[in-house]
């Protein structure tokens, strides 16, 4: 009996949290980050104020949760198996990753627009974004080190400096897509940047 | 006589403007963009309110002027003669430009920190920054086109997409230097990114 009771409570708790996140996402997308208030979100989620504050102490907190959710989907792409056996294979994998990454930005455009605003305006969100970015750079850095170890990539370059530059190039195009700047088609962007990158890095 | 009178007025006008810009720079650096008010700047410059508003309607305006001043120094670097006759020469020129660019960021760190904040918080400043960035990208794009025309660079890539990615990589390192993120030495950053870039782009 005791166990069941706890489970039920846990389930309810997860549902409340989920309702708040969902309401938060909708409100942020409708009004933008700055204009959204936590009260609006609580009202939309139809939860009590006291309850809501158990889960999120402010809108920054809630946005960070949504940011982590959406970035987890990006990170799955960055985390794809990377075991190329030739320069051609390396190019294909990198091109594929980069296309998936920018396509995801396009697909999640509305939420990414809110995130862009929040990164600019909130110190907490920006700090979180920096942490997430470092995870991506670390992952790319490992891929480069793998290629160096397997004598596919030049060993006279520092994998972490190069990884950062490669992520930067992709990230800047990501924001241009998100902000609806008139960009060339994603495939064209990626073909160009991936061929310079692999051309310069791989032997 | 009439001419002299106008000249004197013009000189005084230039001096007032200069005083306001100088006071603005000092105030922004001391308090940051958000916390600075136009009244503080006017007080520091010891000009009348009415006079001040002839030159700058708000602090965004004044900051944009300072932004243009500092970016003109960066643009001189981007605008250096670029007529390489070999891949090695291209690398040396690009490396030199990139080092000068990041050194300038380091030298102008205090003002660039203010600019970074202003770009995030002010729509007007951000718009201006986008315009300035486009000038840099256009200039790099022309350099790549020159190298392509002279059969030094691959012609199967789009010079403007590649120029944007190269500027992005440099710009992101610029902000890391400005924000005092623990970065590797500038020469090491540049050696790595320039050698991947020229290695991939040049024949």
Interface residues (C-beta under 8 A of the other chain):
Chain A: X120 X121 X154 X156 X157 X158 X161 X162 X164 X165 X166 X168 X169 X171 X172 X173 X184 X188 X189 X192 X193 X195 X196 X197 X198 X199 X200 X201
Chain B: X120 X121 X154 X156 X157 X158 X161 X162 X164 X165 X166 X168 X169 X171 X172 X173 X184 X188 X189 X192 X193 X195 X196 X197 X198 X199 X200 X201
